[in-house]
């Protein structure tokens, strides 16, 4: 088998512009690329009839986060709680989690403020404008 390496972490969103603004402006991630993809090969590859999508790639210290808005948009939503099978989250690290939490705008939904786990890692979880979970950690 060929050796694998990480290329990106993808999040499907309903409103690319609003969600991109959050990751760019609130989390201060750099927009690396924006593009659209469509056509039969793409629709076949993603298994969605007549699919097309708009993409935004953000850089987070060597990890690419891909936001993608599909047309047609599917109905339903993934599991919202972390302990549900199929639940996902993006993990981002900071040097000082307490300082990060203090500077987070008050309208950003959080599950809790910073907490130190029994492993010694300080973590907190927040949600982007579409409810996707983001873990911020100080390892």
C-alpha positions in Angstrom: 0.0 0.0 0.0 1.2 3.5 -0.8 2.2 5.8 2.1 -0.5 8.3 3.1 -0.1 11.8 4.4 -2.7 14.3 5.5 -3.9 16.8 2.8 -6.9 18.4 4.5 -9.7 18.1 7.0 -13.1 18.8 5.3 -16.3 20.4 6.7 -19.4 20.5 4.6 -21.4 23.7 5.3 -24.6 25.3 4.2 -23.4 28.9 4.0 -19.8 29.1 2.9 -19.5 32.9 3.2 -20.7 33.0 6.8 -18.7 30.0 7.9 -15.5 31.2 6.1 -15.8 34.6 7.8 -15.9 32.9 11.2 -12.8 30.8 10.6 -11.0 33.7 9.0 -12.0 36.6 11.2 -12.8 35.0 14.6 -10.2 32.2 14.5 -7.7 34.2 12.5 -7.0 31.4 9.9 -5.5 32.4 6.6 -7.5 31.8 3.4 -5.1 29.8 1.2 -7.4 29.1 -1.8 -11.0 29.4 -3.1 -12.4 27.5 -6.0 -15.4 25.7 -7.5 -15.8 22.2 -8.9 -18.5 20.6 -10.9 -19.1 18.3 -13.8 -19.8 14.6 -14.2 -16.5 13.4 -12.9 -17.0 15.3 -9.6 -20.6 14.2 -9.2 -19.5 10.6 -9.8 -16.6 10.9 -7.3 -18.7 12.3 -4.5 -21.7 10.1 -5.3 -24.2 13.0 -5.6 -26.2 13.4 -8.8 -25.4 16.7 -10.6 -23.2 17.9 -7.8 -21.1 21.0 -7.8 -19.4 22.7 -4.9 -17.7 25.9 -3.8 -14.5 25.4 -1.7 -12.4 27.5 0.6 -9.1 26.2 2.0 -7.7 27.7 5.2 -4.3 27.2 6.7 -3.8 26.4 10.4 -0.1 25.9 11.0 0.4 23.3 8.4 -3.0 21.8 8.5 -5.5 22.7 5.7 -9.1 23.0 6.6 -11.5 22.7 3.7 -14.9 24.3 3.9 -17.2 23.1 1.1 -20.8 24.2 0.2 -22.5 21.7 -2.1 -25.3 22.1 -4.7 -27.6 20.3 -4.3 -27.5 20.6 -0.5 -28.5 17.5 1.4 -31.1 17.5 4.1 -30.5 16.3 7.6 -27.6 16.8 9.8 -24.7 14.9 11.3 -24.6 13.9 15.0 -24.3 17.0 17.1 -22.9 15.6 20.3 -19.3 14.4 20.6 -20.2 11.0 22.0 -22.5 10.1 19.0 -21.1 7.8 16.4 -20.3 9.8 13.3 -19.6 13.0 15.3 -16.6 15.0 14.1 -14.6 18.0 15.2 -11.6 20.0 14.2 -8.8 20.3 16.8 -6.7 23.5 16.8 -4.0 24.3 19.3 -3.0 27.6 21.0 -0.1 28.5 23.3 -2.4 30.0 25.9 -5.9 28.7 26.0 -7.0 31.0 28.8 -6.0 34.1 26.8 -7.7 32.7 23.7 -10.9 32.1 25.6 -10.8 35.7 27.0 -10.5 37.2 23.5 -13.2 35.0 22.0 -16.2 37.2 21.0 -19.1 36.7 23.4 -21.5 35.5 20.7 -19.4 32.4 19.9 -21.2 29.4 21.4 -19.0 27.4 23.7 -19.6 24.1 25.5 -17.4 25.2 28.4 -14.5 27.4 29.2 -11.0 26.0 29.4 -10.7 22.8 31.5 -7.7 20.7 32.3 -8.2 17.0 31.7 -6.7 14.2 33.7 -4.2 13.7 31.0 -2.9 17.3 31.6 -4.2 18.8 28.4 -6.2 22.0 28.7 -9.2 22.0 26.3 -12.4 23.8 25.4 -15.0 23.2 22.7 -16.9 25.8 20.7 -19.2 25.8 17.7 -18.9 27.6 14.3 -22.0 29.4 12.9 -23.4 26.1 11.6 -22.9 24.2 14.8 -19.8 22.3 13.8 -17.6 21.4 16.8 -14.1 22.9 17.2 -11.8 21.8 19.9 -9.2 24.4 21.0 -6.4 22.9 23.1 -3.3 23.8 24.9 -1.2 20.6 25.0 
